Amino acid sequence: MNEAELDKTRRYLRPVRATILSDDPAGVHLAVYSWLEPFEAWATGPGLCGESMRQGPLPEDTVVTCPQCEKWRAKYLRMLAPGYRPEDDDPEVLRKRAEAAEHQVKQARALVAKWRETAAGRADAMVRLDVASGILAATLDGFNDLLAEADR
């Protein structure tokens, strides 16, 4: 992707070369590539491993040789993706979301058990379709929320 195609409001992960001061000056690292409005130019930051880098990215298909940068790649790709929310990596927030989903499942199971108990005592027992579908839809919405979180 050339610079003209890049969204100036986003940041990208790009391969870069280390400076000559590096322990591995020929190594290829990963750095965040972003638009600097005051300079009206794209710039790369330090390597994900913390080393200083030469300015400017290498071609996107350049093989990264720094194991430390590779270790951070997945996390940075997730954090730089459109729609990323910092709370998506917060264990406490994720725990609360999982507890809420578990609560929804327990409620749905309890309701189904109550329906079955009621129906068992009456030959003509019938659950209203609109009530049942509303409860099922709410439960599925909870599962969909969880699946969306798991995909991030």
N, CA, C and O of each residue as an XYZ file, in Angstrom:
608
protein
N       0.863     -1.176      0.000
C       0.000      0.000      0.000
C       0.907      1.236      0.000
O       1.788      1.366      0.850
N       0.687      2.129     -0.946
C       1.529      3.332     -0.975
C       0.944      4.398     -0.052
O      -0.198      4.288      0.396
N       1.729      5.418      0.222
C       1.322      6.439      1.193
C       0.034      7.156      0.804
O      -0.731      7.569      1.676
N      -0.209      7.307     -0.478
C      -1.424      7.999     -0.919
C      -2.674      7.218     -0.528
O      -3.743      7.807     -0.369
N      -2.555      5.896     -0.370
C      -3.702      5.060     -0.030
C      -3.927      4.938      1.480
O      -4.956      4.419      1.913
N      -2.987      5.406      2.267
C      -3.098      5.278      3.712
C      -4.031      6.316      4.311
O      -4.098      7.455      3.848
N      -4.749      5.904      5.346
C      -5.646      6.788      6.081
C      -4.812      7.556      7.113
O      -4.217      6.951      8.005
N      -4.772      8.845      6.994
C      -3.936      9.666      7.882
C      -4.414      9.672      9.329
O      -3.685     10.118     10.215
N      -5.613      9.190      9.579
C      -6.116      9.148     10.956
C      -5.742      7.853     11.663
O      -5.959      7.716     12.867
N      -5.182      6.906     10.922
C      -4.793      5.609     11.497
C      -3.293      5.489     11.650
O      -2.523      6.267     11.088
N      -2.900      4.498     12.422
C      -1.489      4.138     12.554
C      -1.322      2.721     12.018
O      -2.239      1.905     12.106
N      -0.158      2.438     11.469
C       0.101      1.153     10.833
C       1.360      0.531     11.410
O       2.205      1.236     11.961
N       1.491     -0.768     11.290
C       2.688     -1.477     11.706
C       3.496     -1.793     10.455
O       3.003     -2.442      9.532
N       4.734     -1.331     10.435
C       5.562     -1.510      9.230
C       6.963     -1.990      9.597
O       7.470     -1.669     10.672
N       7.591     -2.764      8.700
C       8.987     -3.171      8.927
C       9.924     -1.979      8.725
O       9.699     -1.139      7.854
N      10.971     -1.921      9.537
C      11.958     -0.833      9.466
C      13.345     -1.392      9.751
O      13.486     -2.490     10.289
N      14.374     -0.617      9.380
C      15.770     -0.975      9.659
C      16.232     -0.261     10.925
O      15.809      0.855     11.223
N      17.098     -0.928     11.647
C      17.691     -0.337     12.845
C      18.751      0.683     12.441
O      19.213      0.701     11.300
N      19.123      1.521     13.386
C      20.221      2.471     13.148
C      21.553      1.725     13.241
O      21.597      0.568     13.658
N      22.616      2.383     12.858
C      23.934      1.754     12.918
C      24.389      1.537     14.362
O      25.344      0.798     14.604
N      23.720      2.168     15.313
C      24.064      2.001     16.727
C      23.487      0.712     17.313
O      23.820      0.334     18.437
N      22.643      0.053     16.570
C      21.985     -1.154     17.036
C      22.970     -2.308     17.190
O      24.031     -2.325     16.565
N      22.602     -3.266     18.030
C      23.386     -4.505     18.137
C      23.304     -5.297     16.837
O      24.185     -6.103     16.534
N      22.250     -5.064     16.080
C      22.028     -5.767     14.811
C      21.614     -4.737     13.762
O      20.439     -4.677     13.400
N      22.547     -3.926     13.267
C      22.192     -2.844     12.351
C      21.587     -3.310     11.028
O      20.932     -2.522     10.346
N      21.790     -4.557     10.658
C      21.198     -5.075      9.418
C      19.827     -5.702      9.676
O      19.141     -6.110      8.739
N      19.432     -5.777     10.946
C      18.171     -6.423     11.308
C      16.951     -5.633     10.851
O      17.002     -4.418     10.657
N      15.862     -6.361     10.688
C      14.584     -5.745     10.313
C      13.656     -5.857     11.519
O      13.473     -6.933     12.089
N      13.085     -4.732     11.886
C      12.226     -4.626     13.065
C      10.833     -4.183     12.652
O      10.564     -3.994     11.465
N       9.951     -4.018     13.621
C       8.612     -3.475     13.396
C       8.467     -2.168     14.162
O       8.932     -2.043     15.295
N       7.815     -1.192     13.528
C       7.571      0.098     14.176
C       6.200      0.606     13.763
O       5.654      0.207     12.735
N       5.660      1.487     14.578
C       4.387      2.133     14.251
C       4.675      3.252     13.254
O       5.605      4.041     13.424
N       3.854      3.294     12.218
C       3.991      4.258     11.126
C       2.762      5.149     11.170
O       1.640      4.661     11.035
N       2.957      6.447     11.356
C       1.808      7.334     11.501
C       2.049      8.684     10.829
O       3.185      9.077     10.564
N       0.964      9.366     10.568
C       0.994     10.687      9.947
C       1.237     11.721     11.033
O       0.541     11.750     12.048
N       2.238     12.574     10.806
C       2.534     13.658     11.748
C       2.027     14.962     11.130
O       2.652     15.526     10.232
N       0.911     15.415     11.619
C       0.257     16.602     11.058
C       1.156     17.837     11.052
O       1.200     18.539     10.041
N       1.880     18.136     12.148
C       2.706     19.354     12.133
C       3.769     19.361     11.022
O       4.149     20.418     10.519
N       4.234     18.179     10.657
C       5.269     18.082      9.623
C       4.696     17.718      8.255
O       5.403     17.736      7.248
N       3.411     17.389      8.237
C       2.732     16.934      7.020
C       3.529     15.832      6.342
O       3.823     15.878      5.148
N       3.873     14.820      7.173
C       4.676     13.707      6.662
C       4.392     12.443      7.483
O       3.972     12.516      8.638
N       4.629     11.292      6.861
C       4.554     10.009      7.544
C       5.879      9.770      8.256
O       6.934     10.168      7.762
N       5.824      9.118      9.421
C       7.045      8.848     10.176
C       6.914      7.509     10.909
O       5.819      7.075     11.266
N       8.059      6.878     11.118
C       8.100      5.653     11.909
C       8.669      5.984     13.279
O       9.511      6.869     13.426
N       8.196      5.262     14.266
C       8.693      5.441     15.626
C       9.783      4.432     15.918
O      10.326      3.810     15.005
N      10.105      4.270     17.196
C      11.104      3.263     17.573
C      10.569      1.858     17.303
O       9.364      1.666     17.146
N      11.455      0.896     17.252
C      11.033     -0.488     17.067
C      10.193     -0.945     18.247
O      10.326     -0.414     19.350
N       9.338     -1.917     18.025
C       8.525     -2.446     19.119
C       9.401     -3.018     20.219
O       8.976     -3.120     21.370
N      10.626     -3.394     19.865
C      11.576     -3.935     20.837
C      12.245     -2.838     21.653
O      12.941     -3.128     22.627
N      12.040     -1.557     21.261
C      12.618     -0.438     21.994
C      13.858      0.159     21.354
O      14.345      1.190     21.817
N      14.375     -0.446     20.320
C      15.576      0.075     19.659
C      15.237      1.256     18.754
O      14.117      1.381     18.257
N      16.217      2.105     18.557
C      16.059      3.227     17.616
C      16.088      2.694     16.197
O      16.824      1.758     15.884
N      15.278      3.302     15.345
C      15.158      2.848     13.964
C      15.473      3.978     12.994
O      15.353      5.157     13.329
N      15.876      3.599     11.791
C      16.023      4.582     10.719
C      14.633      5.051     10.336
O      13.658      4.311     10.468
N      14.549      6.274      9.866
C      13.255      6.833      9.489
C      12.799      6.240      8.163
O      13.589      6.082      7.232
N      11.522      5.917      8.096
C      10.929      5.401      6.867
C      10.768      3.895      6.884
O      11.645      3.171      7.355
N       9.635      3.426      6.365
C       9.371      1.985      6.378
C      10.035      1.267      5.199
O      10.364      1.868      4.176
N      10.215     -0.022      5.385
C      10.639     -0.909      4.304
C       9.374     -1.422      3.609
O       8.275     -1.208      4.120
N       9.496     -2.083      2.475
C       8.299     -2.666      1.841
C       7.561     -3.585      2.821
O       8.185     -4.253      3.646
N       6.241     -3.612      2.723
C       5.418     -4.356      3.676
C       5.745     -5.841      3.748
O       5.569     -6.458      4.799
N       6.215     -6.424      2.653
C       6.490     -7.862      2.646
C       7.905     -8.207      3.128
O       8.325     -9.360      3.037
N       8.635     -7.219      3.634
C       9.980     -7.463      4.154
C       9.894     -8.352      5.394
O       9.073     -8.107      6.278
N      10.724     -9.365      5.460
C      10.720    -10.304      6.581
C      11.356     -9.658      7.810
O      12.468     -9.135      7.748
N      10.636     -9.704      8.918
C      11.116     -9.157     10.191
C      12.036    -10.181     10.843
O      11.678    -11.352     10.970
N      13.227     -9.739     11.259
C      14.204    -10.656     11.852
C      14.339    -10.499     13.361
O      14.995    -11.320     14.002
N      13.741     -9.477     13.939
C      13.852     -9.239     15.383
C      12.801    -10.070     16.131
O      11.603     -9.840     15.965
N      13.239    -11.031     16.952
C      12.269    -11.856     17.679
C      11.449    -11.058     18.699
O      10.292    -11.391     18.953
N      12.033    -10.020     19.277
C      11.290     -9.197     20.243
C      10.144     -8.446     19.565
O       9.039     -8.359     20.101
N      10.424     -7.906     18.380
C       9.369     -7.209     17.632
C       8.262     -8.193     17.236
O       7.077     -7.874     17.327
N       8.658     -9.377     16.800
C       7.671    -10.396     16.417
C       6.799    -10.787     17.605
O       5.608    -11.060     17.453
N       7.403    -10.809     18.778
C       6.653    -11.157     19.985
C       5.498    -10.168     20.223
O       4.443    -10.556     20.726
N       5.698     -8.907     19.865
C       4.701     -7.861     20.084
C       3.748     -7.674     18.907
O       2.746     -6.972     19.040
N       4.035     -8.284     17.763
C       3.264     -8.040     16.538
C       1.751     -8.217     16.734
O       0.984     -7.308     16.417
N       1.319     -9.357     17.241
C      -0.118     -9.641     17.363
C      -0.836     -8.597     18.221
O      -1.925     -8.140     17.872
N      -0.224     -8.229     19.331
C      -0.860     -7.244     20.218
C      -0.981     -5.881     19.528
O      -2.021     -5.228     19.617
N       0.082     -5.456     18.841
C       0.040     -4.167     18.154
C      -0.940     -4.184     16.990
O      -1.648     -3.201     16.767
N      -0.994     -5.275     16.252
C      -1.963     -5.355     15.151
C      -3.378     -5.217     15.686
O      -4.212     -4.538     15.086
N      -3.648     -5.857     16.807
C      -4.976     -5.759     17.412
C      -5.243     -4.329     17.887
O      -6.328     -3.790     17.672
N      -4.246     -3.720     18.535
C      -4.439     -2.372     19.075
C      -4.551     -1.311     17.972
O      -5.213     -0.291     18.166
N      -3.924     -1.536     16.842
C      -3.963     -0.562     15.757
C      -5.145     -0.767     14.813
O      -5.385      0.059     13.932
N      -5.878     -1.853     14.990
C      -7.014     -2.151     14.109
C      -8.154     -1.161     14.347
O      -8.381     -0.735     15.480
N      -8.874     -0.794     13.279
C     -10.034      0.082     13.455
C     -11.040     -0.552     14.417
O     -11.291     -1.756     14.360
N     -11.599      0.251     15.279
C     -12.607     -0.232     16.221
C     -12.047     -0.791     17.515
O     -12.806     -1.196     18.396
N     -10.718     -0.819     17.642
C     -10.125     -1.341     18.876
C     -10.506     -0.451     20.053
O     -10.497      0.776     19.954
N     -10.838     -1.089     21.157
C     -11.130     -0.375     22.396
C     -10.163     -0.872     23.463
O      -9.995     -2.082     23.610
N      -9.522      0.024     24.211
C      -8.561     -0.408     25.238
C      -9.151     -1.409     26.226
O      -8.435     -2.280     26.721
N     -10.436     -1.300     26.518
C     -11.036     -2.218     27.478
C     -11.087     -3.653     26.943
O     -11.323     -4.589     27.707
N     -10.867     -3.831     25.633
C     -10.843     -5.183     25.062
C      -9.667     -6.003     25.584
O      -9.671     -7.228     25.466
N      -8.675     -5.353     26.152
C      -7.527     -6.050     26.719
C      -7.505     -5.975     28.239
O      -6.523     -6.382     28.861
N      -8.563     -5.466     28.842
C      -8.627     -5.336     30.292
C      -9.262     -6.595     30.884
O     -10.449     -6.841     30.670
N      -8.494     -7.392     31.621
C      -9.032     -8.650     32.158
C     -10.271     -8.458     33.033
O     -11.170     -9.300     33.033
N     -10.320     -7.357     33.776
C     -11.477     -7.108     34.643
C     -12.742     -6.864     33.814
O     -13.808     -7.384     34.140
N     -12.625     -6.081     32.754
C     -13.771     -5.821     31.873
C     -14.216     -7.120     31.209
O     -15.410     -7.413     31.143
N     -13.260     -7.890     30.722
C     -13.596     -9.159     30.068
C     -14.249    -10.134     31.052
O     -15.169    -10.866     30.688
N     -13.773    -10.140     32.286
C     -14.380    -11.006     33.303
C     -15.837    -10.612     33.546
O     -16.705    -11.476     33.661
N     -16.103     -9.301     33.624
C     -17.483     -8.837     33.842
C     -18.376     -9.193     32.658
O     -19.539     -9.554     32.846
N     -17.848     -9.096     31.454
C     -18.633     -9.473     30.269
C     -18.961    -10.964     30.293
O     -20.078    -11.365     29.967
N     -17.989    -11.775     30.676
C     -18.213    -13.218     30.750
C     -19.234    -13.547     31.836
O     -20.082    -14.418     31.641
N     -19.161    -12.859     32.979
C     -20.127    -13.081     34.058
C     -21.534    -12.698     33.616
O     -22.502    -13.389     33.936
N     -21.645    -11.592     32.876
C     -22.962    -11.162     32.384
C     -23.538    -12.201     31.428
O     -24.726    -12.517     31.496
N     -22.713    -12.725     30.550
C     -23.184    -13.742     29.610
C     -23.585    -15.017     30.353
O     -24.591    -15.646     30.025
N     -22.787    -15.390     31.356
C     -23.113    -16.570     32.149
C     -24.447    -16.377     32.867
O     -25.249    -17.306     32.960
N     -24.675    -15.180     33.366
C     -25.940    -14.859     34.038
C     -27.115    -14.991     33.053
O     -28.163    -15.535     33.405
N     -26.937    -14.496     31.830
C     -27.996    -14.605     30.822
C     -28.314    -16.064     30.510
O     -29.479    -16.433     30.366
N     -27.299    -16.871     30.410
C     -27.506    -18.300     30.125
C     -28.256    -18.954     31.275
O     -29.179    -19.737     31.047
N     -27.868    -18.638     32.518
C     -28.552    -19.212     33.681
C     -30.023    -18.797     33.711
O     -30.895    -19.604     34.035
N     -30.293    -17.532     33.371
C     -31.677    -17.063     33.342
C     -32.480    -17.813     32.284
O     -33.616    -18.219     32.529
N     -31.892    -17.992     31.125
C     -32.585    -18.696     30.045
C     -32.851    -20.147     30.437
O     -33.936    -20.670     30.184
N     -31.863    -20.798     31.054
C     -32.054    -22.190     31.481
C     -33.147    -22.302     32.543
O     -33.965    -23.222     32.508
N     -33.154    -21.360     33.485
C     -34.168    -21.378     34.538
C     -35.554    -21.184     33.947
O     -36.512    -21.830     34.372
N     -35.660    -20.307     32.977
C     -36.950    -20.068     32.351
C     -37.422    -21.293     31.576
O     -38.597    -21.654     31.634
N     -36.524    -21.919     30.865
C     -36.883    -23.137     30.134
C     -37.338    -24.220     31.119
O     -38.313    -24.925     30.860
N     -36.634    -24.352     32.242
C     -37.025    -25.345     33.250
C     -38.415    -25.036     33.795
O     -39.215    -25.946     34.014
N     -38.702    -23.760     34.011
C     -40.028    -23.366     34.515
C     -41.106    -23.675     33.482
O     -42.179    -24.166     33.831
N     -40.823    -23.388     32.207
C     -41.784    -23.698     31.136
C     -42.075    -25.201     31.100
O     -43.226    -25.624     30.992
N     -41.010    -25.993     31.192
C     -41.188    -27.453     31.142
C     -42.000    -27.941     32.332
O     -42.858    -28.811     32.184
N     -41.739    -27.392     33.497
C     -42.475    -27.767     34.699
C     -43.954    -27.425     34.549
O     -44.826    -28.223     34.891
N     -44.220    -26.228     34.032
C     -45.597    -25.799     33.821
C     -46.276    -26.682     32.786
O     -47.414    -27.114     32.976
N     -45.572    -26.947     31.692
C     -46.146    -27.750     30.613
C     -46.389    -29.184     31.052
O     -47.337    -29.817     30.587
N     -45.550    -29.708     31.942
C     -45.697    -31.090     32.388
C     -46.993    -31.291     33.161
O     -47.562    -32.383     33.149
N     -47.458    -30.250     33.827
C     -48.676    -30.361     34.619
C     -49.943    -30.105     33.824
O     -51.046    -30.313     34.329
N     -49.796    -29.656     32.586
C     -50.993    -29.335     31.783
C     -50.819    -29.890     30.372
O     -49.802    -29.673     29.712
N     -51.817    -30.593     29.948
C     -51.763    -31.172     28.606
C     -51.871    -30.089     27.543
O     -51.348    -30.242     26.440
N     -52.556    -28.984     27.876
C     -52.772    -27.927     26.884
C     -51.821    -26.737     27.067
O     -52.049    -25.669     26.499
N     -50.762    -26.918     27.856
C     -49.837    -25.818     28.135
C     -49.116    -25.370     26.864
O     -48.663    -26.182     26.058
N     -49.030    -24.066     26.719
C     -48.335    -23.505     25.560
C     -47.668    -22.207     25.995
O     -48.275    -21.395     26.694
N     -46.443    -22.016     25.590
C     -45.724    -20.785     25.889
C     -45.983    -19.818     24.745
O     -45.916    -20.192     23.574
N     -46.273    -18.599     25.089
C     -46.499    -17.612     24.038
C     -45.242    -17.442     23.214
O     -44.147    -17.270     23.751
N     -45.409    -17.492     21.912
C     -44.284    -17.433     20.992
C     -43.526    -16.121     21.106
O     -42.297    -16.117     21.038
N     -44.233    -15.000     21.279
C     -43.536    -13.721     21.353
C     -42.662    -13.632     22.601
O     -41.573    -13.060     22.550
N     -43.120    -14.186     23.716
C     -42.319    -14.180     24.935
C     -41.091    -15.072     24.761
O     -39.971    -14.675     25.081
N     -41.316    -16.263     24.255
C     -40.210    -17.212     24.065
C     -39.185    -16.676     23.088
O     -37.981    -16.789     23.323
N     -39.649    -16.094     21.994
C     -38.692    -15.596     20.992
C     -37.922    -14.394     21.525
O     -36.744    -14.223     21.211
N     -38.580    -13.557     22.330
C     -37.888    -12.410     22.917
C     -36.782    -12.845     23.869
O     -35.694    -12.271     23.871
N     -37.059    -13.840     24.659
C     -36.053    -14.343     25.595
C     -34.904    -14.998     24.836
O     -33.735    -14.782     25.156
N     -35.241    -15.791     23.840
C     -34.196    -16.431     23.043
C     -33.343    -15.389     22.323
O     -32.121    -15.524     22.258
N     -33.982    -14.352     21.783
C     -33.232    -13.302     21.082
C     -32.276    -12.592     22.043
O     -31.130    -12.317     21.685
N     -32.731    -12.298     23.243
C     -31.865    -11.631     24.227
C     -30.682    -12.521     24.602
O     -29.561    -12.039     24.759
N     -30.937    -13.809     24.741
C     -29.857    -14.741     25.073
C     -28.848    -14.812     23.937
O     -27.639    -14.785     24.164
N     -29.355    -14.901     22.715
C     -28.454    -14.968     21.566
C     -27.670    -13.675     21.403
O     -26.504    -13.707     21.012
N     -28.289    -12.543     21.696
C     -27.561    -11.270     21.648
C     -26.388    -11.299     22.622
O     -25.299    -10.813     22.320
N     -26.629    -11.872     23.783
C     -25.550    -12.000     24.762
C     -24.423    -12.875     24.242
O     -23.249    -12.556     24.430
N     -24.770    -13.973     23.590
C     -23.752    -14.846     23.005
C     -23.021    -14.135     21.880
O     -21.802    -14.258     21.761
N     -23.745    -13.394     21.053
C     -23.101    -12.673     19.956
C     -22.116    -11.637     20.490
O     -21.042    -11.447     19.919
N     -22.480    -10.968     21.582
C     -21.555    -10.014     22.210
C     -20.283    -10.718     22.655
O     -19.179    -10.202     22.480
N     -20.451    -11.904     23.232
C     -19.287    -12.651     23.690
C     -18.420    -13.093     22.517
O     -17.193    -13.012     22.577
N     -19.069    -13.565     21.445
C     -18.311    -14.019     20.280
C     -17.548    -12.855     19.666
O     -16.403    -13.023     19.246
N     -18.160    -11.683     19.607
C     -17.479    -10.513     19.059
C     -16.254    -10.182     19.901
O     -15.214     -9.805     19.361
N     -16.369    -10.319     21.222
C     -15.242    -10.039     22.100
C     -14.143    -11.071     21.901
O     -12.958    -10.738     21.919
N     -14.538    -12.318     21.712
C     -13.538    -13.380     21.536
C     -12.758    -13.229     20.234
O     -11.602    -13.645     20.148
N     -13.386    -12.636     19.224
C     -12.725    -12.453     17.928
C     -11.685    -11.351     17.953
O     -10.870    -11.255     17.035
N     -11.694    -10.531     18.964
C     -10.751     -9.401     19.007
C      -9.429     -9.806     19.535
O      -8.524     -8.978     19.635
